[in-house]
Amino acid sequence: MSEAKPLLTPGAFVRLAVRLAVACLLLALVFNMALPDSDVGVVAAVMAAWQTSFTEAASWFLLSFSLFGISFAIGASRFATLLAGAGFDVRWPMLFRAYLVAGFFNLVLPGAILGDVYRLWDVRQEAGEGSRALGIIAVERLLGLSALGCLGVVAAPFLPLTAEDRYLGTVLMAVCGLIALTTAFALHPRANGWMRKIGALTKPISARVAGAIDGALFAAVELTTQPRVLVRAFLLSLANQGLPVAAVFCLSVPLAGEVAWYWFAIIVPFVTLVSLVPISIGGTGVREYLYVTLFGAVGMPRDAALALSLSLLGTAIVWAIVGFAIFTIDRRRGTARPEPVAS
């Protein structure tokens, strides 16, 4: 049995340390913004944001935790649907486990793409094909972005904007609609043909890369000829993107300051997208700053917005622990896939 490759190279470790420092600096800034004049200590000030009993708050936390778990399961079902449409025979339990492990990597390493790398290795190990699986993951990402755009289109008309600011709602709907239409068009066979021609330009540089790109795009073409598969996967994407919004809303219920549901449908997906930018660890610091700023702007007290973001981080950590436990057990059994290296 060959030795397991290290999770981090020296260069990757340095970049990871830099992003950890960025996360710490952003967190310090956020705490200063949300609790500028706290005389009772940071922990006590944050705890004061909860307006319900511990039992009720814990119940809402468990409900939110469960919704995130269902979202993972739906994501695995979407992936299984797309894989089956492309002719892959991969078991759903394996995909669900891979989603949980990917959640661990997404939290502790910069950039959510690392979770996709792990899932790609999983499918390659199971089915023996990598480039086509990469194309399916790309289709999955496009469907997810399209679903996010649709959520924004639905929520934007409910925003309580003044007559002078009504144009902002129109602009928001247009942007969200453009995201949905652009990602949907990327799945069109004509767009795929253009991308295959562009990918062919890399052949003089690396035939292997050109072949991987062509294989990935070919898998996407296979799926575009099966509209029923894409429609089912898109509906699963709507549920997969909508459940985290509902989960964050549940976390907000025990906190001071009520915020209408449509703000969650706008803010949560936006923060999710921005948090994908790999400048910190798992979006930590970025997410807290945006929650305090954006939810504070729509009526939630800043200390409550901070408590909300920390509750969300706590939920993610618990699920990451589950993913880490699965990953550790697989490594001890010698069945773990090669780990993604932080970039």
C-alpha positions as CSV (number, residue, x, y, z in Angstrom):
1,M,0.0,0.0,0.0
2,S,1.4,3.4,-1.0
3,E,1.8,6.1,1.5
4,A,-0.9,8.8,1.7
5,K,0.1,12.0,0.0
6,P,0.4,15.0,2.4
7,L,-2.7,17.2,2.5
8,L,-0.6,20.4,2.2
9,T,2.6,21.2,0.3
10,P,4.9,23.8,1.9
11,G,3.8,26.5,-0.5
12,A,0.1,25.6,0.1
13,F,0.7,25.8,3.8
14,V,2.0,29.4,3.5
15,R,-1.0,30.4,1.5
16,L,-3.3,28.7,4.0
17,A,-1.6,30.7,6.8
18,V,-2.1,33.9,4.9
19,R,-5.8,33.2,4.4
20,L,-6.1,32.2,8.1
21,A,-4.6,35.6,9.0
22,V,-7.1,37.4,6.7
23,A,-10.0,35.5,8.4
24,C,-8.7,36.5,11.9
25,L,-8.4,40.2,10.8
26,L,-11.9,40.2,9.3
27,L,-13.3,38.6,12.4
28,A,-11.6,41.2,14.6
29,L,-13.1,44.0,12.4
30,V,-16.6,42.4,12.6
31,F,-16.6,42.1,16.4
32,N,-15.5,45.7,16.6
33,M,-18.3,46.7,14.3
34,A,-21.0,44.7,16.0
35,L,-19.9,45.2,19.6
36,P,-18.2,48.6,19.7
37,D,-19.1,49.5,23.3
38,S,-19.4,46.2,25.0
39,D,-18.6,46.3,28.8
40,V,-19.8,42.8,29.6
41,G,-17.3,40.8,27.5
42,V,-17.6,39.5,24.0
43,V,-19.2,36.2,24.8
44,A,-21.8,37.7,27.1
45,A,-22.6,40.4,24.5
46,V,-23.1,37.9,21.8
47,M,-25.3,35.6,24.0
48,A,-27.4,38.6,24.9
49,A,-28.6,38.7,21.3
50,W,-30.7,35.5,21.9
51,Q,-34.2,36.4,23.1
52,T,-35.5,32.9,23.8
53,S,-34.7,30.2,26.3
54,F,-31.8,27.8,25.7
55,T,-34.2,24.9,24.9
56,E,-36.1,26.9,22.3
57,A,-32.9,28.2,20.7
58,A,-31.4,24.7,20.6
59,S,-34.6,23.4,18.9
60,W,-34.2,26.0,16.2
61,F,-30.5,25.1,15.8
62,L,-31.4,21.4,15.5
63,L,-34.0,22.2,12.8
64,S,-31.5,24.3,10.9
65,F,-28.9,21.5,11.3
66,S,-31.4,19.0,9.9
67,L,-32.2,21.3,6.9
68,F,-28.6,21.5,6.0
69,G,-28.4,17.7,6.2
70,I,-31.4,17.3,3.9
71,S,-29.7,19.8,1.5
72,F,-26.6,17.6,1.4
73,A,-28.8,14.6,0.6
74,I,-30.6,16.4,-2.1
75,G,-27.3,17.5,-3.6
76,A,-26.1,13.9,-3.7
77,S,-29.4,13.0,-5.4
78,R,-28.9,15.7,-8.0
79,F,-25.4,14.4,-8.6
80,A,-26.6,10.9,-8.9
81,T,-29.3,12.0,-11.4
82,L,-26.7,13.7,-13.6
83,L,-24.3,10.8,-13.4
84,A,-27.0,8.3,-14.3
85,G,-28.0,10.4,-17.2
86,A,-24.4,10.3,-18.5
87,G,-24.3,6.5,-18.1
88,F,-22.4,6.3,-14.8
89,D,-23.4,3.6,-12.3
90,V,-22.4,5.1,-8.9
91,R,-24.2,4.3,-5.6
92,W,-26.0,7.2,-3.9
93,P,-24.7,6.4,-0.4
94,M,-21.1,6.9,-1.7
95,L,-22.1,10.2,-3.2
96,F,-23.7,11.3,0.1
97,R,-20.6,10.4,2.0
98,A,-18.5,12.3,-0.5
99,Y,-20.7,15.4,-0.1
100,L,-20.2,15.3,3.7
101,V,-16.4,14.9,3.3
102,A,-16.4,17.7,0.7
103,G,-18.2,19.9,3.3
104,F,-15.2,19.4,5.6
105,F,-12.7,20.4,2.9
106,N,-14.8,23.4,1.9
107,L,-14.7,24.6,5.5
108,V,-11.1,24.1,6.5
109,L,-9.5,24.9,3.1
110,P,-9.9,28.0,1.0
111,G,-12.3,27.8,-2.0
112,A,-15.3,25.6,-2.3
113,I,-13.9,24.0,-5.5
114,L,-11.7,21.7,-3.3
115,G,-14.8,19.9,-2.3
116,D,-15.6,19.3,-5.9
117,V,-12.1,18.0,-6.4
118,Y,-12.7,15.4,-3.7
119,R,-16.0,14.3,-5.3
120,L,-14.3,14.1,-8.7
121,W,-11.7,11.7,-7.2
122,D,-14.5,9.7,-5.6
123,V,-16.3,9.2,-8.9
124,R,-13.1,8.4,-10.7
125,Q,-12.3,5.8,-8.1
126,E,-15.7,4.3,-8.3
127,A,-16.4,4.5,-12.1
128,G,-12.9,4.8,-13.5
129,E,-13.5,8.0,-15.5
130,G,-12.4,11.5,-14.5
131,S,-12.8,13.9,-17.4
132,R,-16.5,13.0,-18.0
133,A,-17.2,13.3,-14.3
134,L,-15.6,16.7,-14.3
135,G,-18.1,17.8,-17.0
136,I,-21.0,16.5,-14.9
137,I,-19.7,18.5,-11.9
138,A,-19.5,21.6,-14.1
139,V,-23.1,21.0,-15.2
140,E,-24.1,20.6,-11.6
141,R,-22.5,23.9,-10.7
142,L,-24.3,25.7,-13.6
143,L,-27.6,24.3,-12.4
144,G,-26.9,25.5,-8.9
145,L,-26.1,29.0,-10.1
146,S,-29.2,29.1,-12.2
147,A,-31.3,28.1,-9.2
148,L,-29.7,30.9,-7.1
149,G,-30.6,33.4,-9.9
150,C,-34.2,32.1,-9.8
151,L,-34.4,32.5,-6.1
152,G,-33.4,36.1,-6.5
153,V,-36.0,36.7,-9.2
154,V,-38.7,35.4,-6.9
155,A,-37.6,37.4,-3.8
156,A,-36.8,40.7,-5.5
157,P,-40.4,41.9,-6.1
158,F,-41.2,41.6,-2.4
159,L,-38.4,44.0,-1.3
160,P,-40.0,47.0,0.5
161,L,-38.4,49.7,-1.6
162,T,-39.5,53.3,-1.8
163,A,-40.7,54.8,-5.0
164,E,-37.3,56.5,-5.6
165,D,-35.5,53.2,-5.1
166,R,-37.9,51.0,-7.0
167,Y,-35.4,50.8,-9.8
168,L,-33.0,48.8,-7.5
169,G,-35.6,46.0,-7.4
170,T,-35.7,46.0,-11.2
171,V,-31.9,46.0,-11.5
172,L,-31.8,43.1,-9.0
173,M,-34.3,41.1,-10.9
174,A,-32.5,41.7,-14.1
175,V,-29.1,40.6,-12.6
176,C,-30.6,37.5,-11.1
177,G,-32.5,36.7,-14.3
178,L,-29.3,37.2,-16.3
179,I,-27.4,34.8,-14.0
180,A,-30.2,32.2,-14.5
181,L,-30.3,32.6,-18.3
182,T,-26.6,32.7,-18.8
183,T,-25.9,29.6,-16.8
184,A,-28.8,27.9,-18.6
185,F,-27.5,28.9,-22.0
186,A,-24.1,27.5,-21.1
187,L,-25.8,24.1,-21.2
188,H,-27.0,24.6,-24.8
189,P,-25.3,22.4,-27.4
190,R,-24.2,25.4,-29.4
191,A,-22.5,26.9,-26.4
192,N,-20.9,23.5,-25.7
193,G,-19.6,23.4,-29.3
194,W,-18.0,26.8,-28.9
195,M,-16.3,25.7,-25.7
196,R,-15.0,22.5,-27.4
197,K,-13.4,24.6,-30.1
198,I,-11.7,26.8,-27.5
199,G,-10.6,23.7,-25.6
200,A,-9.0,22.3,-28.7
201,L,-6.7,25.3,-28.8
202,T,-4.9,23.9,-25.8
203,K,-3.9,20.7,-27.6
204,P,-0.5,22.1,-28.9
205,I,0.3,22.9,-25.2
206,S,-1.0,19.7,-23.6
207,A,-2.8,16.9,-25.3
208,R,-3.8,15.5,-21.9
209,V,-5.4,18.8,-20.9
210,A,-7.2,19.1,-24.2
211,G,-8.4,15.6,-23.9
212,A,-9.7,16.2,-20.4
213,I,-11.6,19.3,-21.5
214,D,-13.1,17.5,-24.5
215,G,-14.2,14.6,-22.4
216,A,-15.8,17.0,-19.8
217,L,-17.7,18.9,-22.5
218,F,-18.7,15.7,-24.2
219,A,-20.4,14.5,-21.0
220,A,-22.2,17.8,-20.8
221,V,-23.5,17.3,-24.4
222,E,-24.8,13.9,-23.4
223,L,-26.9,15.6,-20.7
224,T,-28.2,18.4,-22.9
225,T,-29.9,15.7,-25.1
226,Q,-31.9,14.5,-22.0
227,P,-34.1,17.5,-21.0
228,R,-36.0,15.4,-18.5
229,V,-32.8,14.7,-16.6
230,L,-31.8,18.3,-16.6
231,V,-35.2,19.5,-15.5
232,R,-35.2,17.0,-12.6
233,A,-31.7,18.1,-11.6
234,F,-32.7,21.7,-11.8
235,L,-35.6,21.1,-9.5
236,L,-33.3,19.4,-7.1
237,S,-31.0,22.4,-7.4
238,L,-33.8,24.7,-6.4
239,A,-34.4,22.6,-3.2
240,N,-30.6,22.3,-2.6
241,Q,-30.2,26.1,-2.7
242,G,-33.5,27.0,-1.0
243,L,-33.0,24.8,2.1
244,P,-29.9,26.7,3.3
245,V,-31.9,29.9,3.1
246,A,-34.6,28.3,5.2
247,A,-31.9,27.0,7.6
248,V,-30.4,30.4,8.1
249,F,-33.9,31.9,8.7
250,C,-34.5,29.2,11.4
251,L,-31.2,30.3,13.1
252,S,-32.5,33.9,13.2
253,V,-35.8,33.1,14.9
254,P,-34.4,33.1,18.5
255,L,-32.5,36.3,17.9
256,A,-33.4,39.9,18.4
257,G,-34.8,41.9,15.4
258,E,-37.2,40.2,13.0
259,V,-36.2,40.3,9.3
260,A,-38.7,39.3,6.6
261,W,-38.0,36.1,4.6
262,Y,-37.3,37.8,1.3
263,W,-34.2,39.5,2.7
264,F,-32.9,36.0,3.5
265,A,-33.6,34.8,0.0
266,I,-31.5,37.7,-1.3
267,I,-28.7,38.0,1.2
268,V,-27.9,34.4,2.0
269,P,-27.3,33.3,-1.7
270,F,-25.3,36.5,-2.3
271,V,-23.1,35.9,0.8
272,T,-22.7,32.2,-0.3
273,L,-21.4,33.3,-3.7
274,V,-19.0,35.9,-2.3
275,S,-17.7,33.5,0.3
276,L,-16.5,31.2,-2.5
277,V,-13.7,33.8,-3.2
278,P,-10.6,32.1,-1.7
279,I,-9.3,35.0,0.5
280,S,-10.0,33.3,3.8
281,I,-10.6,29.9,5.3
282,G,-14.0,28.6,4.3
283,G,-15.3,32.1,3.9
284,T,-14.8,32.8,7.6
285,G,-14.6,36.5,8.3
286,V,-16.1,37.4,4.9
287,R,-19.4,35.8,5.8
288,E,-19.5,37.4,9.2
289,Y,-18.7,40.9,7.7
290,L,-21.4,40.6,5.1
291,Y,-24.0,39.3,7.5
292,V,-23.4,42.1,10.0
293,T,-23.3,44.7,7.2
294,L,-26.3,43.5,5.1
295,F,-28.6,42.2,7.8
296,G,-27.8,45.3,9.8
297,A,-28.9,47.5,6.9
298,V,-32.3,45.9,6.8
299,G,-33.2,46.2,10.5
300,M,-31.4,43.4,12.4
301,P,-29.3,44.6,15.3
302,R,-25.6,44.1,14.5
303,D,-25.0,42.0,17.6
304,A,-27.8,39.7,16.4
305,A,-26.4,39.6,12.9
306,L,-23.1,38.6,14.4
307,A,-24.7,35.9,16.5
308,L,-26.6,34.7,13.4
309,S,-23.3,34.3,11.4
310,L,-21.6,32.6,14.3
311,S,-24.5,30.2,14.6
312,L,-24.2,29.4,10.9
313,L,-20.5,28.8,11.4
314,G,-21.2,26.5,14.3
315,T,-23.7,24.5,12.2
316,A,-21.1,24.2,9.4
317,I,-18.4,23.1,11.9
318,V,-20.7,20.3,13.3
319,W,-21.3,19.0,9.8
320,A,-17.6,19.3,9.0
321,I,-16.8,17.2,12.0
322,V,-19.1,14.5,10.6
323,G,-17.3,14.7,7.2
324,F,-13.9,14.6,8.9
325,A,-14.9,11.5,10.9
326,I,-15.9,9.8,7.6
327,F,-12.7,10.8,6.0
328,T,-10.6,9.6,8.9
329,I,-12.4,6.2,9.0
330,D,-11.9,5.8,5.2
331,R,-8.1,6.6,5.5
332,R,-7.7,4.0,8.3
333,R,-9.4,1.5,6.1
334,G,-7.2,2.4,3.2
335,T,-10.2,3.5,1.1
336,A,-9.9,7.3,1.3
337,R,-9.5,9.1,-2.1
338,P,-6.5,11.3,-2.7
339,E,-6.9,14.6,-0.8
340,P,-7.1,17.9,-2.7
341,V,-4.1,20.1,-2.1
342,A,-4.9,23.7,-1.1
343,S,-4.3,26.2,-3.9
